Each structure stands twice: as C-alpha cells, then as structure tokens.
Amino acid sequence: MGKLRALFESLAYAGLKPQRPGVAAAKPAGAWRQRFERFLTRPANADPLYLSNRTVWQRVRVGVLVGGPAVVVLAVLVLAWSGVFKDKGTPKIKELTAAERAARVLPNFNAKIQLPTNHDLDVQDAHVEHGTPTRVAGMVKNNTDHTIASAQVTFDLTDEHWSRLGAVSTVVENLAPRSATPFRFAVVQDTAEHVLVRDFQVQ
C-alpha cells in the first residue's frame, strides 16, 4: 500500500516538493518523466513556500492535467448518448400504415365494397326534449324534386353513458320537395339523452 501511495504522490506532486537540506536526492528520472515534470512545473525550488507562490500558469497546467481526462470522458459520453457514434447506414424500420396492415391481415378483402344507401331523405337535428312527457324532435329534409306522402323514421335512444334504451319510430307526412319538415313525438324513455337515426322507409 505504501508503494502505491508513493507512486501516486510522485505523479501528482511531481516537481512541486522543494528540496530540503539533508535529504538525499531522488533517483534521476527517465526522459518521459522529465518531460512530464517540466509540463507540470519548473524544476524543484528550495523555497518552502514554493507551492503557494506558483504562478497562475503553473496552477492552470496542473488543473488541465487533472481535469482534462474527466472532460474528455464526459464529452465521449455525451456524444455517445446523442447518437453520434451510431451506424448511419442502418436502415430505419418503416412503420406500416393502417391500410398496409389490413392488406397483410386480410389479403383478399375488397375495400371497394359499397352498401346501397337512400339519399332521398336526411334527418337533421334529432334531439331529446325533457319534459312531461319526454319527446324526440328534429327535422326531416326531402332531397327529391317531388312530394313524399309519408316516411317512417326509426331511432335508437341512449342514456348519458351511451347505453341503449330501445328503439322508437315516428311517421312524417307530406314532405315537400327540397324542404325540411319538423317532427316531434313522445317517448317513454325518460332517461334518454342521445338520439341515433337507425333507418327510414318512404311510404
């Protein structure tokens, strides 16, 4: 342990300890050791306050020698964390779109299937009116160029949590062409909050 400590002190305080009378001179150092000591400071001085009287440049050189490796290691860690050393040639994995995933899962699925719909009528502003009794109201628009004698419209009612309460229907008569006809009818579902159009039939 003593040898290890002596080695550390000889490196850390190289050239900083003054020569005292009666102390045997140290063994001559090798060429690399002499260059190392000259970098840290000038040759040993007999002044007992030599360590305190060092110039600013001498202290800066010691600080650079001690702190330089730590700065280099920290810089390497920062560069590694930022991805500088990553292989730029590695291709990035392309994330599949929803259509591509569907094509792989269902390769024979025909996405062009269309269901026939009736655009003769549009139900607009269907809502629940709370009162005594509770009512469903809204408008039915006739998109055709002729009068529709009557149309039966069916709705699904849900509560505030969108839980289905049941289906209700009403008949709207004398729908003029290119115009909207209001409707309003009573329902027994007093807790209804939302109205969903299920279908309608032109009669």
Backbone torsions as a table, in degrees:
resi	resn	phi	psi	omega
1	MET	NA	-36.4	179.9
2	GLY	-65.8	-37.9	179.4
3	LYS	-66.6	-39.2	179.3
4	LEU	-65.4	-40.6	178.6
5	ARG	-66.2	-40.9	179.7
6	ALA	-64.3	-37.4	178.1
7	LEU	-65.3	-42.2	179.6
8	PHE	-64.2	-43.5	-179.8
9	GLU	-65.9	-35.5	179.9
10	SER	-67.1	-30.6	177.7
11	LEU	-81.1	-41.3	-176.4
12	ALA	-73.5	-35.8	-176.2
13	TYR	-113.7	32.7	-178.0
14	ALA	-62.5	123.4	177.5
15	GLY	76.5	2.4	-176.3
16	LEU	-97.7	-22.6	-179.9
17	LYS	-84.0	127.3	-178.8
18	PRO	-74.3	153.0	175.8
19	GLN	-76.8	128.0	179.6
20	ARG	-105.6	147.9	179.0
21	PRO	-61.4	141.3	177.0
22	GLY	85.9	-2.8	-179.5
23	VAL	-97.9	131.7	-178.0
24	ALA	-66.4	140.5	-179.1
25	ALA	-68.6	144.5	-179.8
26	ALA	-71.6	159.3	178.7
27	LYS	-63.7	143.1	179.9
28	PRO	-60.4	135.1	-178.4
29	ALA	-86.0	160.5	178.8
30	GLY	-70.8	177.0	-177.0
31	ALA	-64.2	-42.9	-179.5
32	TRP	-66.9	-35.7	177.9
33	ARG	-65.8	-40.4	179.1
34	GLN	-64.7	-40.8	177.9
35	ARG	-64.4	-39.4	179.4
36	PHE	-61.9	-43.5	179.9
37	GLU	-68.4	-36.2	178.5
38	ARG	-67.2	-31.4	176.6
39	PHE	-67.0	-38.7	-178.6
40	LEU	-71.8	-47.3	-175.3
41	THR	-162.8	177.3	176.2
42	ARG	-77.2	172.6	-180.0
43	PRO	-56.8	160.1	-175.4
44	ALA	-55.8	145.8	-177.6
45	ASN	-119.1	145.2	-179.7
46	ALA	-81.9	-2.0	-179.4
47	ASP	-72.1	122.1	180.0
48	PRO	-63.6	-20.4	178.6
49	LEU	-102.2	26.0	-175.5
50	TYR	-63.8	-38.7	-179.2
51	LEU	-62.8	-37.7	-179.8
52	SER	-77.9	-23.6	-175.5
53	ASN	-97.0	14.0	178.8
54	ARG	-65.7	148.9	178.5
55	THR	-73.6	165.6	179.8
56	VAL	-61.9	-40.3	-179.4
57	TRP	-63.1	-37.5	177.8
58	GLN	-64.7	-41.8	179.3
59	ARG	-68.4	-36.7	179.2
60	VAL	-65.1	-40.1	179.8
61	ARG	-63.1	-39.3	176.5
62	VAL	-64.9	-42.3	179.2
63	GLY	-64.1	-38.4	177.9
64	VAL	-64.7	-40.4	-179.1
65	LEU	-66.4	-39.4	-177.9
66	VAL	-78.2	-45.3	-175.8
67	GLY	-87.4	-17.3	-178.6
68	GLY	-57.4	-49.6	179.4
69	PRO	-59.7	-38.2	179.8
70	ALA	-65.0	-39.4	178.6
71	VAL	-65.0	-40.7	179.5
72	VAL	-63.3	-44.6	179.4
73	VAL	-62.8	-42.5	179.4
74	LEU	-63.3	-40.5	178.8
75	ALA	-63.5	-41.1	178.6
76	VAL	-63.8	-40.4	178.7
77	LEU	-64.5	-41.2	179.2
78	VAL	-64.5	-43.0	178.6
79	LEU	-64.8	-39.0	178.9
80	ALA	-66.4	-38.9	179.6
81	TRP	-67.7	-33.7	-178.9
82	SER	-80.2	-4.4	175.4
83	GLY	86.1	18.3	-179.7
84	VAL	-65.5	-34.6	-175.5
85	PHE	-88.7	3.9	179.6
86	LYS	-72.2	150.6	179.9
87	ASP	-72.4	115.6	-178.4
88	LYS	-71.7	-18.4	-176.6
89	GLY	-82.6	-7.8	-178.7
90	THR	-72.8	118.6	-178.5
91	PRO	-69.9	141.5	178.2
92	LYS	-79.0	142.9	179.3
93	ILE	-75.2	121.1	-179.3
94	LYS	-80.2	128.6	179.7
95	GLU	-79.9	133.7	-177.8
96	LEU	-72.8	144.1	174.9
97	THR	-78.5	171.5	-179.8
98	ALA	-62.6	-38.1	179.8
99	ALA	-67.6	-39.5	179.3
100	GLU	-67.3	-39.8	176.8
101	ARG	-63.9	-40.9	179.4
102	ALA	-65.3	-36.2	179.3
103	ALA	-66.7	-33.6	178.5
104	ARG	-75.0	-39.2	-178.7
105	VAL	-73.7	-42.8	-178.5
106	LEU	-123.7	77.4	-175.2
107	PRO	-65.1	-25.1	-178.4
108	ASN	-98.9	10.4	-178.4
109	PHE	-75.6	131.4	179.4
110	ASN	-95.1	105.6	-177.0
111	ALA	-75.4	-7.7	-176.7
112	LYS	-92.6	7.8	178.6
113	ILE	-65.9	128.7	179.4
114	GLN	-123.6	137.2	178.3
115	LEU	-94.0	136.5	179.6
116	PRO	-66.7	136.5	178.4
117	THR	-129.4	153.5	179.2
118	ASN	-101.1	117.8	-179.6
119	HIS	-105.1	16.4	179.5
120	ASP	-68.7	-33.8	-177.6
121	LEU	-124.9	148.4	172.4
122	ASP	-129.3	131.4	175.7
123	VAL	-95.6	123.8	-174.4
124	GLN	-121.0	143.5	172.1
125	ASP	54.0	43.9	176.0
126	ALA	-76.7	127.1	-176.3
127	HIS	-152.5	170.2	-179.8
128	VAL	-101.5	134.2	174.8
129	GLU	-112.8	113.7	-178.7
130	HIS	-82.5	137.3	179.9
131	GLY	174.6	-154.3	177.7
132	THR	-125.3	97.6	2.2
133	PRO	-87.7	177.8	173.0
134	THR	-75.4	137.8	-176.1
135	ARG	-128.2	156.8	170.7
136	VAL	-111.9	130.0	-176.7
137	ALA	-133.8	162.1	178.5
138	GLY	169.6	-160.4	-179.1
139	MET	-133.9	144.8	172.8
140	VAL	-118.0	120.3	-178.7
141	LYS	-101.4	131.8	176.5
142	ASN	-91.1	113.8	-178.1
143	ASN	-90.0	0.3	-178.0
144	THR	-91.9	174.1	178.6
145	ASP	-95.8	11.9	179.4
146	HIS	-133.6	161.8	-179.3
147	THR	-76.2	136.8	175.9
148	ILE	-103.9	122.4	-174.1
149	ALA	-62.4	-45.5	179.1
150	SER	-162.5	156.9	178.1
151	ALA	-145.4	132.7	176.4
152	GLN	-96.2	123.0	-178.0
153	VAL	-113.6	130.6	-179.3
154	THR	-111.6	136.4	-178.1
155	PHE	-124.1	154.1	168.0
156	ASP	-107.9	132.4	179.1
157	LEU	-104.8	139.6	177.3
158	THR	-130.9	160.7	176.8
159	ASP	-86.8	-169.8	-176.4
160	GLU	-66.1	-20.2	177.5
161	HIS	-95.9	11.4	179.2
162	TRP	65.6	27.1	172.8
163	SER	-86.4	131.8	-174.4
164	ARG	-68.5	133.5	179.3
165	LEU	-105.2	-21.0	-179.1
166	GLY	145.6	175.9	-178.5
167	ALA	-110.1	144.4	177.2
168	VAL	-136.1	160.8	-179.7
169	SER	-146.8	161.3	176.7
170	THR	-148.6	160.2	178.5
171	VAL	-113.9	126.7	177.8
172	VAL	-109.9	129.2	-174.0
173	GLU	-113.6	158.8	175.1
174	ASN	53.7	63.1	178.5
175	LEU	-86.5	110.4	-177.9
176	ALA	-71.5	150.9	-179.2
177	PRO	-64.2	140.4	177.2
178	ARG	53.1	38.4	179.8
179	SER	-144.9	166.3	-178.8
180	ALA	-111.0	137.6	-179.4
181	THR	-117.2	126.9	-179.4
182	PRO	-75.5	156.0	174.3
183	PHE	-141.6	154.5	178.4
184	ARG	-160.9	127.6	-179.6
185	PHE	-148.4	153.9	-176.4
186	ALA	-83.5	149.5	177.5
187	VAL	-133.9	159.9	-178.9
188	VAL	-94.3	-9.0	-179.2
189	GLN	-82.2	87.0	-175.8
190	ASP	-68.5	-22.0	-178.8
191	THR	-91.5	8.6	-178.7
192	ALA	-67.3	141.5	178.3
193	GLU	-128.5	-28.3	-175.7
194	HIS	-127.4	147.4	179.8
195	VAL	-121.4	127.2	178.0
196	LEU	-119.9	129.6	179.5
197	VAL	-77.0	122.0	178.7
198	ARG	-89.2	-58.2	177.9
199	ASP	-164.2	177.9	174.5
200	PHE	-150.0	153.6	-179.4
201	GLN	-130.2	127.9	177.7
202	VAL	-85.1	129.5	-177.6
203	GLN	-113.0	NA	NA
